[in-house]
Amino acid sequence: MEDEKTIILPDTPPFDELAVTTWFGMAVLSAQSLEEALETFVVVLRFVEWPSSLTPLPEIGLASIQVWDKKTMGRVLSDVKKFYNLDPLLDNLLMTALAKRNHLIHKFKRSNRTKWNDEKGRAELIDELQTIIRIFHNAADALFVLSNGLMQSFEIAKKSSSRRNNKIKSN
């Protein structure tokens, strides 16, 4: 699933500390985009699971998932898996993205301390960050595609149900 697009960062010396820091910032922003995609997916699942005609939304099932309310991305993913069977490839991609996100946020600088000291090491860091960014983008894109597909299926089912109800009423 890995995309081979080249990401070009303008006006940065190729392998200085500023370039690594800039790529790190881009990776963090990409991680946040992935988190937004996961949040959107949870919202779509809630909407599809509990039609708006039935109110209020009970605090059961998907509605019990408090997205980002003192929860980590891993906990939200774990909660989603309790109520929705993810495709194994998507599940693997999301778990890889989660591991990369956690490494990026909690261990990246510390575990790569010596690579910051020379151009070759910084080049390796930038390659690693570009790979992480691609993983985040691929995971976010997959979640948005799945969310859109669920919404389209829901809209089709809703229209079909509405047509059936209209036929029953007209008979």
Backbone torsions as a table, in degrees:
resi	resn	phi	psi	omega
1	MET	NA	-7.5	-174.2
2	GLU	-71.1	130.7	-178.2
3	ASP	-87.2	139.0	-178.0
4	GLU	-96.4	19.0	177.8
5	LYS	-62.1	141.4	175.4
6	THR	-92.7	131.5	178.1
7	ILE	-98.5	123.3	-177.5
8	ILE	-109.3	127.7	178.7
9	LEU	-108.8	113.4	-175.7
10	PRO	-74.2	154.7	171.2
11	ASP	54.7	40.3	174.6
12	THR	-129.2	132.6	174.0
13	PRO	-56.8	143.1	-167.0
14	PRO	-55.0	-46.1	-172.4
15	PHE	-136.8	40.1	175.9
16	ASP	-92.1	175.0	-177.4
17	GLU	-62.8	-34.2	177.9
18	LEU	-62.7	-40.2	178.4
19	ALA	-62.8	-44.4	179.1
20	VAL	-62.7	-44.7	179.8
21	THR	-62.7	-38.9	178.3
22	THR	-64.8	-44.6	178.0
23	TRP	-64.3	-37.1	176.8
24	PHE	-60.5	-45.9	177.8
25	GLY	-60.3	-40.9	177.9
26	MET	-64.5	-36.6	178.2
27	ALA	-66.3	-40.7	178.4
28	VAL	-63.8	-44.0	177.4
29	LEU	-62.2	-37.8	177.1
30	SER	-65.7	-37.2	176.1
31	ALA	-62.7	-40.4	178.0
32	GLN	-65.8	-35.5	175.7
33	SER	-64.3	-38.8	176.8
34	LEU	-63.4	-43.4	178.1
35	GLU	-61.4	-38.9	176.1
36	GLU	-64.1	-39.4	178.4
37	ALA	-64.4	-39.3	177.9
38	LEU	-66.5	-41.2	177.7
39	GLU	-62.0	-43.6	177.5
40	THR	-60.5	-42.6	179.4
41	PHE	-60.3	-44.1	178.9
42	VAL	-62.9	-42.9	179.2
43	VAL	-61.7	-44.0	178.9
44	VAL	-63.3	-44.2	178.4
45	LEU	-60.2	-41.5	177.7
46	ARG	-61.9	-44.1	-178.4
47	PHE	-63.3	-44.4	-178.8
48	VAL	-69.9	-36.8	-178.5
49	GLU	-71.4	-35.2	-173.6
50	TRP	-127.2	95.0	-177.2
51	PRO	-57.9	149.2	-176.4
52	SER	-64.6	-19.1	179.8
53	SER	-70.5	-16.7	179.4
54	LEU	-106.9	103.2	-179.2
55	THR	-123.4	157.5	-7.0
56	PRO	-79.2	163.4	178.5
57	LEU	-67.1	119.9	-178.6
58	PRO	-74.3	156.0	178.9
59	GLU	-87.9	54.3	176.5
60	ILE	-128.6	169.0	176.4
61	GLY	55.1	-138.5	-177.8
62	LEU	-62.4	-28.4	-179.5
63	ALA	-64.6	-20.7	-179.2
64	SER	-78.1	-9.9	179.3
65	ILE	-77.7	109.9	177.3
66	GLN	-89.4	95.3	-176.1
67	VAL	-65.3	121.9	174.4
68	TRP	62.4	12.9	174.9
69	ASP	-90.0	84.0	-177.5
70	LYS	62.1	25.3	177.5
71	LYS	-115.6	147.1	176.2
72	THR	-85.6	165.4	176.9
73	MET	-58.9	-38.6	179.0
74	GLY	-62.5	-41.0	178.6
75	ARG	-67.8	-39.5	178.1
76	VAL	-63.3	-44.8	177.8
77	LEU	-60.4	-43.1	178.7
78	SER	-61.3	-42.8	177.6
79	ASP	-63.4	-42.9	179.6
80	VAL	-59.5	-41.9	-177.6
81	LYS	-64.7	-21.6	177.6
82	LYS	-69.7	-26.1	-173.7
83	PHE	-117.3	-9.6	-176.1
84	TYR	-143.4	128.4	178.4
85	ASN	-85.5	108.2	178.8
86	LEU	-76.9	146.0	171.3
87	ASP	-56.4	137.3	-177.7
88	PRO	-56.1	-36.6	178.0
89	LEU	-66.4	-42.3	177.7
90	LEU	-66.4	-42.6	178.3
91	ASP	-57.9	-45.9	178.7
92	ASN	-61.9	-43.9	178.8
93	LEU	-62.3	-44.1	179.9
94	LEU	-66.2	-38.8	178.4
95	MET	-68.6	-36.9	175.1
96	THR	-64.2	-45.5	179.3
97	ALA	-61.6	-41.0	178.6
98	LEU	-62.0	-45.4	179.3
99	ALA	-62.9	-41.5	178.5
100	LYS	-66.1	-40.2	179.2
101	ARG	-62.5	-46.7	-179.8
102	ASN	-63.9	-41.1	177.0
103	HIS	-63.1	-45.1	-179.0
104	LEU	-58.8	-48.9	-174.5
105	ILE	-74.7	-38.9	-170.5
106	HIS	-102.7	-23.9	-170.6
107	LYS	-134.7	-10.0	-170.0
108	PHE	-55.9	-54.8	-176.6
109	LYS	-65.4	-46.0	-177.8
110	ARG	-63.6	-42.6	-176.7
111	SER	-76.8	-12.2	-179.5
112	ASN	-118.1	24.7	-175.0
113	ARG	-49.9	-46.3	-174.6
114	THR	-73.4	-24.3	-178.2
115	LYS	-72.0	-19.7	179.7
116	TRP	-70.1	-16.5	-170.9
117	ASN	-82.4	-17.2	-179.5
118	ASP	-140.4	161.5	-174.9
119	GLU	-60.8	-41.9	-179.8
120	LYS	-62.5	-43.8	178.7
121	GLY	-63.8	-41.9	179.0
122	ARG	-65.9	-35.8	176.0
123	ALA	-61.9	-40.5	177.2
124	GLU	-64.2	-40.4	178.4
125	LEU	-62.6	-43.5	179.4
126	ILE	-63.8	-41.4	176.3
127	ASP	-59.8	-44.3	179.8
128	GLU	-63.4	-43.3	179.7
129	LEU	-65.0	-38.9	177.7
130	GLN	-64.3	-38.5	176.9
131	THR	-64.3	-43.9	178.4
132	ILE	-61.0	-43.7	179.0
133	ILE	-60.2	-43.7	178.5
134	ARG	-61.6	-41.0	178.8
135	ILE	-62.5	-45.7	178.9
136	PHE	-61.3	-44.6	179.9
137	HIS	-63.2	-43.7	-179.8
138	ASN	-63.0	-41.7	179.9
139	ALA	-67.1	-44.3	179.0
140	ALA	-63.2	-44.3	178.6
141	ASP	-59.9	-42.9	-179.7
142	ALA	-63.3	-40.1	178.3
143	LEU	-66.3	-40.1	178.6
144	PHE	-66.4	-39.8	177.3
145	VAL	-62.4	-44.8	179.2
146	LEU	-63.9	-43.0	178.3
147	SER	-60.7	-45.2	178.6
148	ASN	-62.7	-41.8	178.5
149	GLY	-62.3	-42.3	178.2
150	LEU	-63.7	-42.3	179.2
151	MET	-63.9	-42.6	178.5
152	GLN	-63.6	-42.7	178.1
153	SER	-62.3	-41.7	179.2
154	PHE	-63.1	-44.3	179.7
155	GLU	-63.2	-40.8	178.1
156	ILE	-63.8	-45.8	179.5
157	ALA	-63.8	-39.8	-179.8
158	LYS	-64.5	-43.4	178.9
159	LYS	-65.8	-41.7	179.8
160	SER	-63.3	-43.0	178.7
161	SER	-64.3	-40.5	179.5
162	SER	-63.9	-41.6	178.7
163	ARG	-64.2	-41.8	178.7
164	ARG	-61.9	-44.1	-179.8
165	ASN	-64.1	-38.4	178.1
166	ASN	-66.3	-38.3	178.7
167	LYS	-66.1	-40.9	179.7
168	ILE	-63.6	-42.5	-179.1
169	LYS	-67.2	-34.2	-177.0
170	SER	-78.9	-16.7	179.8
171	ASN	-81.9	NA	NA
